[in-house]
Amino acid sequence: MRVCKKKYGAALDRLGNLTDNKTNQAAVWNNIALCNASVGKLDRAERNIAKALEKFQENKTDIAKNQKPLEIILTNYMRILNRQGKYNETLSLFENTNGAKDFVLSEGSYLNYFAEWRKALLATGNFETYFNFLLPIFMLDSDNLTLKLFACNDLLRLLTLTGQNTEQMKACRDFLMQIHRDYPHGKHNVQVLNNIVFANLEMEDYIPEQILKDFISTIGQNPCNTATYGLYLLRRKDQTERGLSYYDKAISMAQKDSAYTNMIEELP
């Protein structure tokens, strides 16, 4: 941690010298926010990212020319607010800036900009808005199979939190089964297998032998799969101690995996 603080402290010193430079002010303040957030100074990071948004909005040419920097700044702003538990402020920021209007729904924006908004929706119990965002992506709007897969995974999470809608959960499970059949070595297959097994456990449904075999081979590759195997041992094998040990292992894996940390995105 001491090395980390020195690294970001040096970066802050360099960036601080650029704040009087009139070019690319939004990027400078965004990256100062990144440094402060990375060492846990979230109150400062919030002030910095607000300044980044202000500087970006002052430059009408940038706004008209390129929406990507705005998407990054707003994503980082929402992430910093969420890390402080300021979920209502995240929702206000989302609605009062761009909302869902101007950014193209892509794999990147789904996993970043829209993910921070969805996190705040879940935290504030706004399940209906969350559901109404996901369902059209999964059922109708998108020809992008990866986007449909992301929406399917998040629908499963929502249905588990709010009490099952069995038909919708089955639709998600069946879609995942189809993805596994069509793309058995696909990029997201570890997650697909996890969610098939998880859905069947939640529905108290039979897990096909080959699916279980394929799933067991992924344990240790991903914290979620490791935790789901713990759930399988608890619910299907009555192996409480062993099941809980896999939960502990999953928590340890998640803490070490950068994919599960809350880093924010730098602007060039």
Backbone as numpy.savetxt, mean C-alpha at the origin, in Angstrom:
# Nx Ny Nz CAx CAy CAz Cx Cy Cz
21.06 3.12 13.49 20.22 4.32 13.49 21.10 5.58 13.49
22.24 5.52 14.22 23.13 6.68 14.28 23.68 6.99 12.88
24.07 5.91 12.13 24.57 6.10 10.76 23.48 6.70 9.89
22.25 6.19 10.05 21.10 6.69 9.28 20.89 8.17 9.54
20.95 8.58 10.83 20.73 9.99 11.17 21.82 10.87 10.58
23.08 10.38 10.60 24.17 11.15 10.01 23.95 11.32 8.51
23.52 10.23 7.86 23.29 10.25 6.41 22.23 11.29 6.06
21.08 11.23 6.75 20.00 12.15 6.44 20.31 13.56 6.94
21.09 13.67 8.00 21.50 14.99 8.48 22.35 15.71 7.44
23.27 14.96 6.82 24.11 15.55 5.77 23.26 15.95 4.56
22.29 15.11 4.23 21.41 15.42 3.10 20.59 16.67 3.40
20.13 16.81 4.66 19.36 18.00 5.05 20.20 19.26 4.94
21.45 19.17 5.31 22.35 20.33 5.20 22.48 20.76 3.74
22.66 19.77 2.83 22.81 20.08 1.41 21.51 20.68 0.85
20.39 20.06 1.22 19.10 20.53 0.70 18.75 21.90 1.26
19.11 22.14 2.53 18.82 23.44 3.13 19.48 24.58 2.37
20.64 24.30 1.79 21.34 25.33 1.02 20.63 25.66 -0.30
19.69 24.78 -0.71 19.01 24.98 -1.98 17.66 25.69 -1.84
17.24 25.95 -0.60 15.89 26.49 -0.42 15.76 27.92 -0.93
16.87 28.63 -1.07 16.82 30.00 -1.62 16.91 30.02 -3.13
17.23 28.88 -3.70 17.30 28.77 -5.16 15.89 28.69 -5.72
15.54 29.54 -6.65 14.15 29.62 -7.10 13.75 28.49 -8.04
14.70 27.70 -8.52 14.37 26.61 -9.43 14.06 25.33 -8.66
13.02 24.64 -9.10 12.66 23.32 -8.57 12.46 23.31 -7.06
11.81 24.36 -6.53 11.59 24.47 -5.10 10.73 23.33 -4.55
9.74 22.91 -5.33 8.86 21.83 -4.86 9.65 20.56 -4.58
10.59 20.24 -5.49 11.41 19.03 -5.31 12.31 19.15 -4.08
12.87 20.35 -3.86 13.75 20.54 -2.70 12.98 20.30 -1.40
11.80 20.92 -1.27 11.02 20.77 -0.04 10.48 19.36 0.12
10.12 18.70 -0.99 9.69 17.30 -0.93 10.81 16.43 -0.36
12.03 16.66 -0.83 13.15 15.82 -0.41 13.60 16.13 1.01
13.41 17.38 1.44 13.65 17.70 2.86 12.63 16.95 3.73
11.39 16.91 3.25 10.36 16.14 3.99 10.75 14.68 4.08
11.28 14.13 2.99 11.72 12.73 2.99 12.77 12.50 4.08
13.74 13.38 4.14 14.81 13.21 5.13 14.27 13.27 6.55
13.43 14.25 6.84 12.88 14.36 8.19 11.98 13.19 8.54
11.18 12.72 7.58 10.32 11.55 7.84 11.16 10.31 8.10
12.29 10.20 7.41 13.13 9.00 7.53 13.79 8.88 8.89
13.92 10.01 9.60 14.50 9.95 10.96 13.43 10.19 12.01
12.16 10.08 11.60 11.05 10.12 12.56 10.58 11.51 12.97
11.08 12.56 12.30 10.63 13.92 12.63 9.42 14.26 11.76
8.30 13.64 12.10 7.13 13.71 11.23 6.45 15.07 11.25
6.52 15.77 12.39 5.92 17.11 12.44 6.65 18.06 11.48
7.99 17.97 11.48 8.77 18.77 10.54 8.50 18.33 9.10
8.45 17.03 8.90 8.20 16.51 7.55 6.86 17.01 7.01
5.86 17.09 7.90 4.55 17.58 7.47 4.64 19.04 7.03
5.36 19.87 7.76 5.52 21.27 7.36 6.29 21.37 6.04
7.29 20.52 5.89 8.09 20.53 4.67 7.26 20.15 3.44
6.46 19.10 3.57 5.70 18.62 2.41 4.58 19.59 2.07
4.04 20.29 3.09 3.05 21.34 2.82 3.70 22.46 2.00
4.96 22.76 2.33 5.70 23.79 1.58 5.95 23.31 0.15
6.25 22.04 -0.03 6.45 21.50 -1.38 5.20 21.66 -2.23
4.05 21.36 -1.63 2.79 21.50 -2.37 2.52 22.96 -2.71
2.79 23.85 -1.76 2.60 25.29 -1.99 3.48 25.76 -3.15
4.75 25.35 -3.15 5.67 25.77 -4.21 5.27 25.19 -5.57
4.79 23.97 -5.56 4.35 23.38 -6.83 3.14 24.13 -7.38
2.20 24.45 -6.51 0.97 25.12 -6.96 1.23 26.55 -7.42
2.33 27.15 -6.95 2.68 28.49 -7.41 3.14 28.49 -8.85
3.63 27.35 -9.32 4.19 27.26 -10.67 3.16 26.66 -11.60
2.35 27.50 -12.23 1.27 27.03 -13.10 1.79 26.26 -14.30
2.99 26.60 -14.75 3.57 25.90 -15.91 3.81 24.45 -15.58
4.37 24.18 -14.38 4.62 22.79 -13.96 3.33 22.01 -13.87
2.29 22.65 -13.33 1.01 21.95 -13.15 0.45 21.53 -14.50
0.50 22.45 -15.47 -0.05 22.15 -16.79 0.79 21.12 -17.54
2.10 21.15 -17.29 3.01 20.33 -18.08 3.10 18.89 -17.59
3.06 18.68 -16.30 3.37 17.35 -15.76 2.67 17.13 -14.43
1.77 16.16 -14.40 1.04 15.85 -13.18 1.82 14.91 -12.25
2.84 14.24 -12.74 3.53 13.23 -11.93 4.15 13.82 -10.67
4.87 14.96 -10.73 5.41 15.51 -9.48 4.31 15.82 -8.46
3.16 16.31 -8.93 2.06 16.59 -8.01 1.57 15.29 -7.36
1.47 14.24 -8.14 1.05 12.94 -7.59 2.02 12.47 -6.51
3.31 12.64 -6.76 4.32 12.22 -5.77 4.21 13.05 -4.50
4.08 14.37 -4.65 3.98 15.24 -3.47 2.74 14.89 -2.65
1.60 14.72 -3.32 0.37 14.41 -2.59 0.45 13.03 -1.93
1.07 12.07 -2.62 1.26 10.73 -2.02 2.08 10.85 -0.75
3.19 11.58 -0.83 4.05 11.74 0.33 3.34 12.48 1.46
2.57 13.50 1.10 1.81 14.27 2.10 0.85 13.35 2.84
0.08 12.55 2.09 -0.88 11.63 2.72 -0.15 10.59 3.56
0.99 10.12 3.09 1.74 9.10 3.83 2.24 9.65 5.16
2.74 10.88 5.13 3.21 11.51 6.37 2.06 11.72 7.35
0.91 12.16 6.84 -0.26 12.32 7.71 -0.70 10.97 8.28
-0.74 9.95 7.44 -1.17 8.63 7.91 -0.24 8.07 8.98
1.04 8.31 8.82 1.99 7.80 9.81 1.79 8.46 11.17
1.15 9.61 11.18 0.84 10.29 12.45 -0.59 10.00 12.92
-1.30 9.16 12.18 -2.68 8.85 12.54 -3.66 9.96 12.20
-3.26 10.89 11.32 -4.13 12.01 10.93 -4.96 11.63 9.70
-5.78 10.61 9.87 -6.49 10.04 8.73 -7.56 10.98 8.16
-8.24 11.72 9.02 -9.24 12.67 8.52 -8.58 13.78 7.71
-7.39 14.19 8.11 -6.67 15.20 7.35 -6.25 14.65 6.00
-5.90 13.37 5.95 -5.58 12.73 4.67 -6.79 12.78 3.74
-7.95 12.44 4.27 -9.17 12.44 3.44 -9.48 13.84 2.94
-9.30 14.85 3.79 -9.54 16.23 3.37 -8.56 16.64 2.28
-7.29 16.29 2.46 -6.28 16.61 1.45 -6.64 15.98 0.11
-7.02 14.72 0.15 -7.38 14.00 -1.08 -8.54 14.70 -1.80
-9.58 15.01 -1.06 -10.78 15.60 -1.67 -10.54 17.04 -2.12
-9.71 17.79 -1.40 -9.54 19.21 -1.70 -8.45 19.50 -2.71
-7.70 18.48 -3.11 -6.69 18.69 -4.15 -7.18 18.04 -5.44
-6.69 16.88 -5.74 -7.09 16.24 -7.00 -8.14 15.15 -6.85
-8.21 14.55 -5.67 -9.11 13.41 -5.54 -8.75 12.33 -6.55
-9.75 11.77 -7.21 -9.51 10.73 -8.21 -9.66 11.27 -9.63
-9.70 12.60 -9.77 -10.10 13.17 -11.06 -9.01 13.16 -12.11
-7.82 13.64 -11.76 -6.83 13.96 -12.79 -5.72 12.93 -12.96
-5.56 12.03 -12.03 -4.48 11.06 -12.13 -5.00 9.77 -12.77
-4.29 9.30 -13.76 -4.67 8.04 -14.41 -4.49 6.90 -13.42
-5.49 6.02 -13.36 -5.37 4.85 -12.50 -4.42 3.86 -13.16
-3.28 3.68 -12.55 -2.24 2.78 -13.05 -1.79 1.89 -11.91
-0.94 0.93 -12.21 -0.41 0.08 -11.15 0.34 0.93 -10.11
1.13 1.90 -10.60 1.89 2.74 -9.69 1.02 3.61 -8.82
0.03 4.28 -9.42 -0.83 5.17 -8.62 -1.72 4.37 -7.67
-2.13 3.16 -8.08 -2.94 2.32 -7.20 -2.15 1.97 -5.94
-0.88 1.63 -6.10 -0.06 1.17 -4.97 0.51 2.31 -4.13
0.37 3.56 -4.60 0.94 4.69 -3.88 -0.12 5.74 -3.54
-0.47 6.57 -4.51 -1.41 7.66 -4.26 -2.75 7.14 -3.74
-3.37 6.22 -4.46 -4.68 5.71 -4.04 -4.57 4.82 -2.81
-3.41 4.20 -2.61 -3.22 3.33 -1.43 -3.28 4.13 -0.14
-2.66 5.33 -0.13 -2.69 6.15 1.08 -4.10 6.63 1.38
-4.84 6.99 0.34 -6.25 7.37 0.52 -7.05 6.21 1.07
-6.86 5.01 0.49 -7.61 3.83 0.96 -7.26 3.49 2.41
-6.00 3.68 2.77 -5.59 3.42 4.16 -6.38 4.31 5.12
-6.54 5.59 4.74 -7.30 6.51 5.59 -8.78 6.15 5.61
-9.31 5.69 4.49 -10.71 5.26 4.46 -10.94 4.10 5.42
-10.05 3.12 5.41 -10.18 1.98 6.32 -10.08 2.43 7.77
-9.11 3.28 8.05 -8.87 3.70 9.43 -10.04 4.49 10.01
-10.79 5.19 9.13 -11.92 5.99 9.60 -13.25 5.25 9.44
-13.19 3.99 9.02 -14.41 3.20 8.88 -15.26 3.58 7.69
-14.67 4.23 6.70 -15.41 4.64 5.51 -15.38 3.50 4.49
-16.01 2.38 4.87 -15.91 1.16 4.07 -16.68 1.26 2.75
-17.76 2.01 2.75 -18.58 2.08 1.53 -17.81 2.76 0.40
-17.13 3.87 0.70 -16.33 4.54 -0.32 -15.20 3.64 -0.80
-14.57 2.96 0.13 -13.49 2.02 -0.19 -14.01 0.94 -1.15
-15.15 0.36 -0.79 -15.75 -0.71 -1.60 -16.13 -0.19 -2.98
-16.73 1.01 -3.04 -17.19 1.56 -4.31 -16.04 1.94 -5.23
-14.86 2.17 -4.67 -13.67 2.41 -5.49 -13.16 1.10 -6.07
-13.14 0.05 -5.25 -12.54 -1.22 -5.67 -13.41 -2.03 -6.63
-14.70 -2.11 -6.35 -15.54 -3.05 -7.08 -15.55 -2.83 -8.59
-15.68 -1.58 -9.08 -15.66 -1.41 -10.54 -14.34 -1.82 -11.18
-13.23 -1.61 -10.48 -11.92 -2.02 -11.02 -11.90 -3.54 -11.18
-12.38 -4.23 -10.15 -12.36 -5.69 -10.16 -13.39 -6.27 -11.14
-14.60 -5.71 -11.15 -15.69 -6.33 -11.90 -15.82 -5.83 -13.34
-15.52 -4.52 -13.56 -15.93 -3.94 -14.84 -14.84 -3.17 -15.58
-14.30 -2.14 -14.93 -13.63 -1.07 -15.68 -12.30 -1.44 -16.31
-11.51 -2.24 -15.67 -10.12 -2.38 -16.07 -9.87 -3.63 -16.92
-9.15 -3.44 -18.03 -8.65 -4.58 -18.80 -7.27 -5.01 -18.31
-6.74 -4.28 -17.35 -5.42 -4.57 -16.81 -5.55 -5.64 -15.73
-5.07 -6.84 -16.03 -5.23 -7.96 -15.08 -4.52 -7.69 -13.76
-3.39 -6.99 -13.81 -2.68 -6.70 -12.57 -3.48 -5.77 -11.68
-4.10 -4.74 -12.28 -4.96 -3.85 -11.50 -6.15 -4.61 -10.91
-6.74 -5.48 -11.72 -7.86 -6.29 -11.21 -7.40 -7.16 -10.05
-6.18 -7.69 -10.16 -5.64 -8.52 -9.08 -5.45 -7.70 -7.81
-4.88 -6.49 -7.94 -4.71 -5.62 -6.78 -6.06 -5.34 -6.11
-7.06 -4.99 -6.94 -8.39 -4.68 -6.39 -9.01 -5.90 -5.74
-8.82 -7.07 -6.34 -9.33 -8.32 -5.77 -8.73 -8.57 -4.39
-7.41 -8.39 -4.28 -6.74 -8.61 -2.99 -7.27 -7.67 -1.92
-7.49 -6.40 -2.29 -7.97 -5.43 -1.30 -9.45 -5.65 -0.98
-10.22 -6.14 -1.94 -11.61 -6.50 -1.65 -11.66 -7.62 -0.62
-10.80 -8.61 -0.78 -10.75 -9.70 0.19 -10.46 -9.16 1.59
-9.52 -8.24 1.66 -9.18 -7.64 2.96 -10.39 -6.93 3.55
-11.09 -6.16 2.72 -12.26 -5.42 3.20 -13.36 -6.37 3.65
-13.63 -7.41 2.85 -14.70 -8.36 3.19 -14.39 -9.07 4.49
-13.11 -9.32 4.74 -12.72 -9.97 6.00 -12.94 -9.02 7.18
-12.61 -7.74 7.00 -12.76 -6.76 8.08 -14.22 -6.48 8.43
-15.07 -6.50 7.41 -16.44 -6.03 7.61 -17.45 -7.17 7.76
-16.98 -8.40 7.70 -17.91 -9.53 7.72 -18.16 -9.96 6.30
-18.10 -11.24 6.08 -18.08 -11.76 4.71 -19.36 -11.47 3.95
-19.20 -11.08 2.70 -20.22 -11.25 1.69 -19.76 -12.47 0.89
-20.37 -13.60 1.14 -19.84 -14.87 0.64 -19.74 -14.89 -0.88
-20.73 -14.33 -1.57 -20.70 -14.36 -3.03 -19.55 -13.53 -3.58
-19.32 -12.38 -3.00 -18.20 -11.55 -3.46 -16.86 -12.18 -3.12
-16.79 -12.81 -1.94 -15.55 -13.49 -1.58 -15.28 -14.66 -2.52
-16.32 -15.39 -2.89 -16.16 -16.49 -3.85 -15.71 -15.96 -5.21
-16.27 -14.82 -5.62 -15.87 -14.24 -6.91 -14.39 -13.88 -6.89
-13.92 -13.33 -5.77 -12.50 -13.01 -5.63 -11.67 -14.28 -5.67
-12.07 -15.28 -4.89 -11.32 -16.54 -4.85 -11.26 -17.20 -6.22
-12.37 -17.20 -6.94 -12.42 -17.85 -8.26 -11.53 -17.11 -9.26
-11.50 -15.77 -9.17 -10.62 -14.99 -10.04 -9.15 -15.33 -9.75
-8.81 -15.44 -8.47 -7.44 -15.79 -8.09 -7.07 -17.19 -8.58
-8.01 -18.11 -8.51 -7.76 -19.47 -9.01 -7.48 -19.44 -10.51
-8.25 -18.61 -11.23 -8.04 -18.49 -12.68 -6.66 -17.90 -12.98
-6.28 -16.86 -12.21 -4.96 -16.25 -12.41 -3.86 -17.28 -12.16
-4.03 -18.11 -11.12 -3.01 -19.12 -10.81 -2.94 -20.17 -11.92
-4.09 -20.55 -12.45 -4.09 -21.53 -13.55 -3.42 -20.97 -14.81
-3.76 -19.70 -15.12 -3.25 -19.12 -16.37 -1.81 -18.65 -16.27
-1.40 -18.23 -15.06 -0.05 -17.69 -14.87 0.59 -18.31 -13.63
0.88 -19.63 -13.69 1.38 -20.32 -12.48 2.74 -19.83 -12.01
3.47 -19.15 -12.90 4.78 -18.62 -12.51 4.80 -17.10 -12.64
3.64 -16.49 -12.54 3.53 -15.04 -12.68 4.20 -14.29 -11.55
4.42 -13.00 -11.79 5.13 -12.13 -10.85 4.45 -12.11 -9.48
3.12 -12.19 -9.46 2.38 -12.04 -8.21 1.86 -13.38 -7.67
2.42 -14.49 -8.15 1.84 -15.78 -7.81 1.96 -16.12 -6.32
3.00 -15.66 -5.66 3.14 -15.92 -4.22 1.95 -15.30 -3.48
1.62 -14.06 -3.83 0.48 -13.38 -3.21 -0.85 -14.04 -3.62
-0.95 -14.45 -4.88 -2.17 -15.10 -5.36 -2.45 -16.37 -4.55
-1.43 -17.19 -4.38 -1.60 -18.42 -3.61 -2.00 -18.13 -2.17
-1.35 -17.13 -1.58 -1.70 -16.76 -0.21 -3.18 -16.41 -0.10
-3.67 -15.61 -1.03 -5.04 -15.12 -0.92 -6.08 -16.20 -1.26
-5.71 -17.16 -2.10 -6.60 -18.30 -2.34 -6.78 -19.08 -1.04
-5.66 -19.39 -0.40 -5.71 -20.16 0.85 -6.44 -19.37 1.93
-6.10 -18.08 2.04 -6.74 -17.24 3.05 -8.26 -17.18 2.85
-8.70 -16.99 1.60 -10.14 -16.91 1.32 -10.84 -18.21 1.68
-10.23 -19.33 1.35 -10.84 -20.63 1.68 -10.89 -20.86 3.19
-9.88 -20.39 3.89 -9.92 -20.49 5.35 -11.05 -19.64 5.92
-11.20 -18.42 5.41 -12.26 -17.53 5.89 -13.65 -18.09 5.59
-13.79 -18.72 4.43 -15.09 -19.27 4.04 -15.30 -20.69 4.56
-14.29 -21.22 5.26 -14.31 -22.60 5.76 -14.55 -23.57 4.61
-13.88 -23.30 3.50 -14.03 -24.09 2.29 -12.82 -25.01 2.11
-13.00 -26.01 1.27 -11.94 -26.98 0.99 -10.80 -26.30 0.23
-9.56 -26.59 0.62 -8.38 -26.09 -0.09 -7.86 -27.22 -0.98
-7.91 -27.06 -2.30 -7.42 -28.13 -3.19 -6.00 -28.54 -2.84
-5.75 -29.83 -2.96 -4.45 -30.38 -2.53 -3.28 -29.72 -3.24
-3.40 -29.51 -4.56 -2.29 -28.93 -5.32 -2.06 -27.47 -4.93
-3.17 -26.75 -4.67 -3.05 -25.35 -4.23 -2.30 -25.30 -2.90
-2.66 -26.20 -1.98 -2.01 -26.22 -0.67 -0.53 -26.55 -0.82
-0.24 -27.51 -1.69 1.16 -27.89 -1.92 1.96 -26.72 -2.49
1.38 -26.04 -3.50 2.06 -24.88 -4.09 2.24 -23.78 -3.07
1.20 -23.58 -2.24 1.25 -22.53 -1.22 2.34 -22.82 -0.19
2.42 -24.03 0.29 3.40 -24.38 1.33 4.82 -24.11 0.85
5.04 -24.25 -0.46 6.38 -24.00 -0.99 6.76 -22.51 -0.94
5.78 -21.63 -0.71 6.06 -20.18 -0.66 6.30 -19.68 0.75
6.06 -20.51 1.75 6.23 -20.08 3.15 7.69 -19.69 3.37
7.89 -18.56 3.99 9.24 -18.05 4.18 9.65 -17.04 3.14
8.90 -16.97 2.01 9.20 -15.99 0.97 8.53 -14.65 1.23
7.45 -14.67 2.01 6.64 -13.48 2.19 6.00 -13.52 3.58
5.98 -12.40 4.30 5.37 -12.39 5.64 3.91 -12.81 5.64
3.16 -12.37 4.62 1.73 -12.69 4.58 1.50 -14.20 4.44
2.26 -14.84 3.57 2.13 -16.29 3.39 2.50 -17.04 4.66
3.52 -16.55 5.34 3.94 -17.19 6.58 2.85 -17.06 7.65
2.23 -15.87 7.73 1.13 -15.68 8.70 -0.08 -16.53 8.33
-0.39 -16.62 7.03 -1.54 -17.43 6.61 -1.32 -18.90 6.90
-0.07 -19.35 6.78 0.20 -20.75 7.13 -0.02 -20.96 8.63
0.34 -19.96 9.43 0.03 -20.04 10.86 -1.46 -20.15 11.10
-2.25 -19.38 10.35 -3.71 -19.45 10.47 -4.23 -20.83 10.05
-3.64 -21.38 8.99 -4.01 -22.73 8.53 -3.75 -23.77 9.64
-2.58 -23.68 10.27 -2.26 -24.63 11.34 -3.22 -24.50 12.51
-3.61 -23.26 12.83 -4.55 -23.03 13.93 -5.94 -23.56 13.61
-6.43 -23.28 12.42 -7.83 -23.59 12.09 -8.05 -25.00 11.57
-7.09 -25.50 10.82 -7.31 -26.81 10.19 -6.57 -27.95 10.89
-5.51 -27.63 11.62 -4.71 -28.68 12.23 -4.74 -28.64 13.76
-5.38 -27.62 14.34 -5.44 -27.45 15.79 -4.05 -27.46 16.43
-3.08 -26.88 15.72 -1.71 -26.81 16.22 -1.44 -25.38 16.69
-1.93 -25.07 17.89 -1.90 -23.69 18.37 -0.47 -23.15 18.51
0.37 -23.88 19.21 1.72 -23.39 19.48 2.50 -23.21 18.18
2.41 -24.18 17.30 3.14 -24.09 16.02 2.57 -22.97 15.15
1.25 -22.86 15.14 0.62 -21.79 14.36 1.06 -20.41 14.82
1.08 -20.18 16.14 1.49 -18.89 16.67 2.96 -18.60 16.39
3.77 -19.65 16.32 5.19 -19.44 16.01 5.36 -18.89 14.59
4.47 -19.30 13.68 4.53 -18.76 12.32 4.06 -17.31 12.28
3.11 -16.94 13.13 2.72 -15.54 13.25 3.92 -14.69 13.70
4.63 -15.18 14.72 5.80 -14.45 15.22 6.85 -14.31 14.13
7.05 -15.38 13.38 8.02 -15.36 12.29 7.62 -14.35 11.22
6.32 -14.28 10.93 5.81 -13.34 9.93 6.05 -11.90 10.36
5.82 -11.60 11.63 6.04 -10.25 12.15 7.52 -9.86 12.01
8.39 -10.79 12.35 9.83 -10.53 12.25 10.23 -10.29 10.80
9.68 -11.07 9.88 9.98 -10.90 8.45 9.51 -9.53 7.96
8.32 -9.13 8.36 7.75 -7.85 7.91 8.59 -6.68 8.38
9.11 -6.78 9.60 9.92 -5.69 10.15 11.23 -5.51 9.39
11.70 -6.58 8.75 12.97 -6.53 8.02 12.79 -6.26 6.53
11.55 -6.31 6.04 11.27 -6.22 4.61 10.95 -4.78 4.24
11.76 -4.19 3.34 11.56 -2.79 2.96 10.21 -2.55 2.30
9.62 -3.59 1.71 8.30 -3.44 1.08 7.21 -3.13 2.11
7.51 -3.39 3.38 6.51 -3.17 4.43 6.83 -1.95 5.29
7.83 -1.16 4.86 8.14 0.07 5.58 7.50 1.24 4.86
7.44 2.40 5.55 6.72 3.55 5.03 7.68 4.60 4.47
8.45 4.25 3.47 9.33 5.24 2.84 8.51 6.13 1.91
9.01 7.35 1.72 8.32 8.25 0.81 9.19 8.50 -0.42
8.61 9.06 -1.45 9.25 9.08 -2.76 9.96 10.40 -3.01
11.21 10.28 -3.49 12.03 11.44 -3.76 11.67 12.04 -5.12
11.83 13.35 -5.24 11.65 14.04 -6.52 13.02 14.45 -7.04
13.27 14.25 -8.34 14.56 14.65 -8.90 14.68 16.16 -9.02
